[in-house]
Amino acid sequence: MRFSPKRMSLSLLVAVVMSVFAVVPAFAEDESTVVSVSDNQEITIHSVVGKEKVNGTADLIHINSSSSIFFDGYDDYGYQGITFYPEAVLKDGKLELGKGQELEFMEKYYVVKTDDDFPKYTTKLPESGEYFMSAGNFAVLEQNGVYEIAYAAKPGADKKSFFVQLTWADETGGQPAAEPTKEPAQEPAKEPAKEPVQEPANKPELKPAAAVPTASKVMVNGKEVAFEAYNIDGNNYFKLRDLAKAVNGSGKQFEVGFDAASNAISLKAEAAYTAVGGELEASGVTGNQQAVPSSSALMLNGKKLELGAYNINGNNYFKLRDIAKAFNIGVTWDAKLNMIGIDTAIDYVAE
């Protein structure tokens, strides 16, 4: 079965569910907001600094730095599309778009119905038959201009859209319109030269798979901790923020953030974890779930970390042993007690 209305992802937990095509009415600087598609679907936007109506009734959301557009939810979509208008002009509430170009998604899966319980996930547009576009697909907006975000809740439903305008701002409050398109590339351009020194392994090639709830007890430094974890192909996968919260305060604590310049999840060793809400919370989800390979990138202390990950119901899950190895956290297994041990007092030992 496809993603079903069973749980809320982190973006849903921190957002207020609004009526269809409504957005949060007021913003503080650099807020996140959501556009409601249906009771079980939302589109999340980050770095929001304001919004207004254009061309009479259309919503235009303003952002001031790169942002992911995340098609979130429990149900898959009938359509998802983003068009970039680099020459769009906004004046007196009227938006003139000019020539547009389709924006490529960072992660885009199509869902094809099959005769068995699990659908087929593919990155290629199906040539025939009914298909959906997967919840969890996302793109990144990083160039100055206007983006039209189009969507449909299910196949055959009317397409709707809203606009997002990106205007990069520097520390002084702004910069020339032509500069932002260059800056995201210029800032991290110096970093790749450091990567060969680290010599990271190639990112594992993963395929969609069934995720089975982990039945094992998990002990963290001798105390039982309830995780919402999954077993995929014999390996246990955990959410990064759950693990960071669980080991916070120890000698191997780590921070989790987002590096907009490299469009990657940023990790910092030996740094206190900053909670965002939702960590180690039970969602009430039961049964097997569909795990889709995630393209999310990781940076550890400023260097690329090549780890495979899965997206399950809108959240990224990483292999426990991969994260433990990265931070030298001990992992043990007691088959007799069916118990996983996470111990920050010992070193990581490979299986």
ABEGO torsion letter per residue (X at the ends): XBBBBABBBAAAAABBBBBBGBBBABBBBGBBBBBBABAABBBBBBGBAEBBBBGGABBBBBBABBBBBBBBEABBBABBBBBBBAABBBBGGBBBAEBBBBBBBABBBBBBBBABABBBBBABBBABEBBBBBBGBBBBBABBEBBBBBBBABBGBBBBBBBBBBBBBBAAGEBBAAAAAAAAAAAAAAAAAAAAAAGBBBBBBBBBBBBBBBABBBBBGGBBBBBBBBBBGGBBBBBAAAAAAAABGBAABBBBBBBAAAGBBBBBBGBBBBBAEGBGBBAGBBEBBBBBBBABBBBBGGBBBBBBBBBBGGBBBBBAAAAAAAAGBBBBBBAAAGBBBBBAABBBBBX
